[in-house]
Structures are given as C-alpha cells and as structure tokens.
Amino acid sequence: MHKLKYLTVTLFLLFTLTNTGSAFAAQQKKVVLQLTDNTAQKQVLVLNVADNLLKKYGEDVQIEVVAFGPGLQLLFAESKHNQRVSKLAKSGVKFSACRNTAKKMEKVLGKQVELNKYAKETSGGAARIIELVEQGYILIRP
C-alpha cells in the first residue's frame, strides 16, 4: 500500500512537471530589436533577425523593431528596404519610429520625414525599449 501511494505521488509529480514544462515552452516569446545605425549591413541584419525569428517561432513570437538616431532611416518611405519592412509588418512585426529623431532630422533635411506606412511613431526610441523590456520583451541589438 505504501509503495502504491509513493508511485501515485511520483506519477502525479512527473505529470505536473511535464505539463508545466511544455506550457512554459509554448509561452509567447517577445523580442525588441534595437536599430540605431544607418549602415546597410545593420539594416539588413535587423531585418534578417526579424525574419529568422518569424521562421523559427511563427505565431509564438512578438517582434518589435525600434529605430532611432541614424537607424530611423530604415523606416523612411524612400528606404531601399521599404518593401521588406512592409512584408515583415504584414507578417506581424511591429516597427516603432522615434519622434524625437524624426523632428531633428526634419530640421536638418529642411522637410518633413515621410515614414513607411507601417511604422508607428513613438515619443522616444529609448523610452519605447524600456517600456517593452518592462513588459517582458528581450532586447536584442544586432
């Protein structure tokens, strides 16, 4: 009888731990990609990382690219990566554009900055990253 209770408790614990582990493994992953560089290599790298994460995790990942400083140029409407940004956005990747940077660039360029239609302005890029990290996002800076 004692062995039966022991076996029952052991099986119960194994079942509970196994189910908890699989539930944890299926938990939604949340990633924020920071882009502050305007080099072609960095822009392509950030887009590649987003694409690779989508391929690996599918619907089990939330991805947000936050662009500020020189990196904001990735999200310009006339960016050579505009179509790729749009394609990733249609796949669920969010793109946040720093309003502070946009205002400074407008002064330098002497014209209004036009962003990709999928880019959403945020008051500040660094502040947006802090908000996302506080919400459980993992920060990756490729």
C-alpha positions, 0 to 999 in steps of 0.5 A: 500500500505504501509503495502504491501511494509513493508511485501515485505521488511520483506519477502525479509529480512527473505529470505536473512537471511535464505539463508545466514544462511544455506550457512554459515552452509554448509561452509567447516569446517577445523580442525588441530589436534595437536599430540605431545605425544607418549602415546597410549591413545593420539594416539588413541584419535587423531585418534578417533577425526579424525574419529568422525569428518569424521562421523559427517561432511563427505565431509564438513570437512578438517582434518589435523593431525600434529605430532611432538616431541614424537607424530611423532611416530604415523606416523612411518611405524612400528606404531601399528596404521599404518593401521588406519592412512592409512584408515583415509588418504584414507578417506581424512585426511591429516597427516603432519610429522615434519622434524625437529623431524624426523632428531633428532630422526634419530640421536638418533635411529642411522637410518633413520625414515621410515614414513607411506606412507601417511604422508607428511613431513613438515619443522616444526610441529609448523610452519605447525599449524600456517600456517593452523590456518592462513588459517582458520583451528581450532586447536584442541589438544586432 
